[in-house]
Amino acid sequence: MQDHNVFNLFKDRLEIQHFNLPDADIILYDNVFTLEESDTLYKSLYSTINWQQDKIKFYGKEFNVPRLTALYGDTNKSYRYSGISMHPHPWNTDLLFVKNRIEILAKTKFTSCLLNLYRSGQDSNDWHQDNEKELGVNPVIASVSFGETRPFKLKHINNANLKTVSIPLNHGSLLLMKGTTQHFWKHKIPKTTRAIDPRINLTFRIVHS
Ligand SMILES: O=C(O)CCC(=O)C(=O)O
């Protein structure tokens, strides 16, 4: 089926929010996946993805990264982030289903998907920019969420007058970041002491070799 025909099948349920932030181009799409699709994908990804526990070195000591991760994609595209080098697993059916849907909204073909599993409120992702060399200038990052809603915090790297922004990333949503966003804004998923369910995040990227 042509992309515009597929788009017609889900465009009416989309809730779209544009964030008017300097040096950024950020759009949130809620309901990209129906509740039924989101529930099925969450369960399937939770149990079938090859989740791994990465380690980071800090002052010569090794620590577990506070979440599980996995890299899937075109298998000739290795990826290095935060000093961790990953070789992708080949795309599976769930990921191709998600990828096909979000590529229509992003108008972009992605090569790779980095997945994060936040098992509880104690799992988190600290301030960073997705600005690795392999992602090129002005990368398009498409971030899909399933499971517990977690706040996605954004802060400008050098304009202290701008307040931190908080975007709730709901089950079945897509956050699209484009333009200069990754050069000027850091993002994070903070910890919480609340008892919450797990969350799965998929960030689709284009990795240039
Ligand atoms: O979990 C999220 O929404 C953010 C993921 C993220 O920042 C990353 O993988 O670089």
The ligand as an SDF file (V2000), in Angstrom:
LIG
                    3D

 10  9  0  0  0  0  0  0  0  0999 V2000
   13.7130    7.1460   26.6370 O   0  0  0  0  0  0  0  0  0  0  0  0
   13.6480    8.1820   25.9940 C   0  0  0  0  0  0  0  0  0  0  0  0
   12.5910    8.7230   25.6880 O   0  0  0  0  0  0  0  0  0  0  0  0
   14.9380    8.8830   25.6090 C   0  0  0  0  0  0  0  0  0  0  0  0
   15.9470    7.9760   25.0210 C   0  0  0  0  0  0  0  0  0  0  0  0
   17.2180    8.6690   24.7090 C   0  0  0  0  0  0  0  0  0  0  0  0
   17.4230    9.7970   25.0890 O   0  0  0  0  0  0  0  0  0  0  0  0
   18.2610    8.0010   23.9540 C   0  0  0  0  0  0  0  0  0  0  0  0
   18.1800    6.7950   23.7240 O   0  0  0  0  0  0  0  0  0  0  0  0
   19.2130    8.6990   23.5440 O   0  0  0  0  0  0  0  0  0  0  0  0
  1  2  2  0
  2  3  1  0
  2  4  1  0
  4  5  1  0
  5  6  1  0
  6  7  2  0
  6  8  1  0
  8  9  2  0
  8 10  1  0
M  END
$$$$
